[in-house]
Amino acid sequence: MRTQTCAACGSGKTMAIIGGKPYCYGCASKVILMHNVKFLRNLKNEKLIPSQLQLPEV
């Protein structure tokens, strides 16, 4: 049986597959956070959410 390693850090404790790549908990959290921030920035640029909304720098 082949073990999977994290695509970002190489950890052997993978727990999620995102975009076809295995990630450990820490790296998966970062990937999801970056995706969500990018999504919110796009909504903000399209003026679908208030411009006063403060988004974290990622």
Backbone hydrogen bonds in HBPLUS format (Angstrom, degrees):
<---DONOR---> <-ACCEPTOR-->    atom                        ^
c    i                          cat <-CA-CA->   ^        H-A-AA   ^      H-
h    n   atom  resd res      DA  || num        DHA   H-A  angle D-A-AA Bond
n    s   type  num  typ     dist DA aas  dist angle  dist       angle   num
A0006-CYS N   A0011-SER O   2.73 MM   5  5.06 156.4  1.79 144.9 153.2     1
A0010-GLY N   A0006-CYS O   3.05 MM   4  4.50 135.6  2.25 112.6 123.7     2
A0007-ALA N   A0022-PRO O   2.81 MM  15  5.83 158.5  1.85 164.5 162.7     3
A0015-MET N   A0023-TYR O   2.93 MM   8  6.25 167.8  1.95 151.1 148.9     4
A0016-ALA N   A0023-TYR O   3.19 MM   7  5.35 151.6  2.27 155.4 157.4     5
A0023-TYR N   A0016-ALA O   2.73 MM   7  5.35 152.8  1.80 160.6 165.0     6
A0018-ILE N   A0021-LYS O   2.87 MM   3  5.38 149.3  1.96 159.6 153.1     7
A0021-LYS N   A0018-ILE O   3.13 MM   3  5.38 165.5  2.15 110.4 114.8     8
A0028-ALA N   A0024-CYS O   2.87 MM   4  5.88 159.1  1.91 155.2 162.0     9
A0029-SER N   A0025-TYR O   2.98 MM   4  6.11 153.7  2.05 146.8 153.5    10
A0030-LYS N   A0026-GLY O   3.24 MM   4  6.53 152.5  2.32 141.0 147.6    11
A0031-VAL N   A0027-CYS O   2.96 MM   4  6.23 158.7  2.00 151.0 156.6    12
A0032-ILE N   A0028-ALA O   2.97 MM   4  6.15 165.3  1.99 152.7 156.2    13
A0033-LEU N   A0029-SER O   2.93 MM   4  6.08 158.2  1.98 145.7 152.3    14
A0034-MET N   A0030-LYS O   2.90 MM   4  6.08 165.7  1.92 151.8 155.4    15
A0035-HIS N   A0031-VAL O   3.01 MM   4  6.20 156.8  2.06 145.8 152.4    16
A0036-ASN N   A0032-ILE O   2.94 MM   4  6.14 161.2  1.97 150.8 155.7    17
A0037-VAL N   A0033-LEU O   2.94 MM   4  6.16 160.5  1.98 154.2 159.2    18
A0038-LYS N   A0034-MET O   2.99 MM   4  6.12 160.4  2.03 146.4 152.0    19
A0039-PHE N   A0035-HIS O   2.92 MM   4  6.12 156.0  1.98 147.4 154.4    20
A0040-LEU N   A0036-ASN O   2.92 MM   4  6.16 159.3  1.96 148.4 153.5    21
A0041-ARG N   A0037-VAL O   2.88 MM   4  6.10 153.8  1.95 148.9 156.3    22
A0042-ASN N   A0038-LYS O   3.04 MM   4  6.30 154.5  2.11 146.2 152.6    23
A0043-LEU N   A0039-PHE O   3.05 MM   4  6.40 154.7  2.12 146.3 153.3    24
A0044-LYS N   A0040-LEU O   2.87 MM   4  6.09 153.3  1.94 146.5 154.3    25
A0045-ASN N   A0041-ARG O   2.82 MM   4  6.07 155.4  1.88 149.7 156.2    26
A0046-GLU N   A0042-ASN O   3.02 MM   4  6.20 143.1  2.16 141.9 151.4    27
A0048-LEU N   A0043-LEU O   2.90 MM   5  5.24 170.6  1.91 160.4 157.7    28
A0047-LYS N   A0044-LYS O   3.04 MM   3  4.90 155.8  2.10 101.3 107.3    29
A0053-LEU N   A0050-PRO O   3.29 MM   3  5.76 165.1  2.32 110.3 114.8    30
